[in-house]
Amino acid sequence: MKLRIKFSKKGPLRFIGHLDIMRYFQKAIRRSDIDIAYSTGFSPHQIMSFAAPLGVGVESEGEYFDIEANSVTTAEDMIARLNNEMAEGMVITGMRILSDDAKNAMASVKAASYRLNWKDGHAPDYDLTEAISQFLVRDEVLYTKKTAKSVIERNLKEAVFELKALDDRTIYMLVDASSAGNVKPGAVMECLAGFYGKEYDSNAVQVTREDTFTDAPNGGYISLGEVGDVF
């Protein structure tokens, strides 16, 4: 049976990269005696699929991975056993059973929500509300990304689904997080600062991913944590 596990990642653990997080959970699952299924073949491995990788330095309240289990007890029991193996800053917050035909976490991701807070001792050197107003009224906000092999130009208006200031130093955004159109919050912030000829200082801002979403049956988006059945 397929299980979807939700967890949060905060504090110093935000500096641990995605591959290390995968290895971390592989060990935690073994230590907690979760009856996870293994692949067949010469080198069997735990059947596990993570949703959108989290950038180094970004905290999260809504991360997900799927596993296949041979047997289960209750979500409450399995969450407790996993949390007994968690380091400070990592907490299992939910678990659901998925249908056999459900897409895995990685293939399901369509959008992600973020909260960006300027750290103490720092403050934006431009008006957030005015910058967001400029972004929203434009038909096109082009962002150029340079990679080792190419230069990609994209209209962020097509990839930013919601953008608002919560106060004078906090921004909320809902952006495209699909494999084909993933947008990082820093790209949006670079454009907002650029309206004023400013540079975006990523070290001055704490980014938190609030949740990760997939397509809802009737349109819009639904949290990955609301897919499946409680048990």
Secondary structure, 3 states (H helix, E strand, C coil): CEEEEEEEECHHHHHCCHHHHHHHHHHHHHHCCCCECECCCCCCCECEEECCCCCCCCEEEEEEEEEEECCCCCHHHHHHHHHCCCCCCEEEEEEEEECCCCCCHHHHCCEEEEEEEECCCCCCCCCHHHHHHHHHHCCCCEEEEECCCCEEEEEHHHCEEEEEEEECCEEEEEEECCCCCCCCHHHHHHHHHHCCCCCCCHHHEEEEEEEEEEECCCCCEEEHHHCCECC
